[in-house]
Amino acid sequence: MNIAYWIVAGLLALFYLYSGALKALRSRDQLRPMMAWVDRMPLPVVRVLGAVEILGAVGLLLPPLTGIAPSLAAAAAAGFVLLQIGAIAVHLTGEDRRITLNVGLLATAAVTVWLATVR
């Protein structure tokens, strides 16, 4: 289970580090082709979402690596589950109905929660 956790959590962390960095650093015009919903959100909200994603990715990796409060990894993964539930709601209430990636990330985060609790 430990190896499975590191594979799944590592991939999830890489995705959220990348996605969070894009949201935190790029302009609305640069984000629009990838994320159609950015026009419906204030830019500070997009920036905060980016910061939350970066912190969550660190939370998946750092606590188990250091051995300090390793249960925080499960909390970070649970936060990603909640984040994706919100993302699916945002996509479904707007014109952009593409939620396949969000459902995949939701499932991956849920598996990460489970793996973090059984290790």
VOZAKOL-746325 format. One record per residue (C-alpha): x, y, z. Coordinates in steps of 0.1 Angstrom, whole numbers, padded with zeros to 4 digits, always signed. Each point is the difference from the previous one (the first is absolute). Layout:
XYZ;...
This chain:
+0000+0000+0000;+0029+0023+0007;+0013-0002-0036;-0036+0005-0013;-0004+0031+0021;+0032+0016-0013;-0008-0007-0036;-0036+0013+0002;+0008+0029+0024;+0031+0009-0021;-0020+0002-0032;-0027+0020+0017;+0025+0024+0015;+0017+0005-0033;-0033+0009-0017;-0010+0024+0028;+0034+0016+0001;-0002+0007-0037;-0036+0011+0000;+0004+0021+0031;+0031+0018-0014;-0020+0008-0032;-0028+0015+0020;+0023+0019+0023;+0022+0015-0026;-0017+0003-0034;-0023+0027-0012;-0037-0006-0006;+0007+0002-0038;+0026-0028+0003;-0023-0022+0021;-0031+0004-0022;+0009-0026-0027;+0005-0026+0027;-0025+0010+0026;-0032+0015-0015;-0014+0007+0035;+0026+0027+0009;-0022+0027-0015;-0027-0008+0025;+0023+0003+0030;+0018+0031+0014;+0037-0002-0006;+0009+0000+0037;-0022-0031+0004;+0019-0017-0028;+0033+0009+0017;-0012-0013+0034;-0010-0033-0017;+0035-0002-0015;+0015+0005+0035;-0023-0026+0015;+0010-0025-0026;+0037+0006+0005;-0004-0003+0038;-0021-0031-0003;+0026-0016-0023;+0027+0007+0026;-0023-0014+0027;-0003-0033-0019;+0038-0005-0001;+0017+0019+0029;-0017-0015+0031;+0007-0037-0010;+0035+0009-0012;+0009+0017+0033;-0020-0022+0023;-0014+0031+0016;-0038-0002+0002;-0004-0025-0028;-0038+0001+0005;+0001+0034-0017;+0005-0019-0033;-0035-0015+0003;-0014+0034+0008;+0017+0015-0031;-0015-0027-0022;-0034+0005+0016;+0003+0037-0008;+0006-0009-0036;-0032-0021+0000;-0019+0030+0012;+0018+0023-0025;-0011-0023-0029;-0035-0002+0013;-0001+0038-0002;+0017+0000-0034;-0026-0024-0014;-0027+0023+0013;+0016+0030-0017;+0004-0018-0033;-0036-0013+0000;-0015+0034+0009;+0018+0017-0029;+0002-0006-0037;+0031-0022+0004;-0014-0035+0007;+0033-0019-0004;+0004-0017+0034;+0019-0032-0010;+0033+0013+0014;-0017+0011+0032;-0016-0033+0005;+0033-0017-0005;+0017+0023+0025;-0028-0005+0025;+0004-0038-0003;+0038+0002+0003;-0002+0023+0030;-0025-0024+0017;+0024-0029-0006;+0028+0021+0015;-0021+0006+0031;-0006-0037+0003;+0037-0009-0006;+0011+0027+0025;-0022-0015+0027;+0009-0037-0005;+0038+0004-0003;
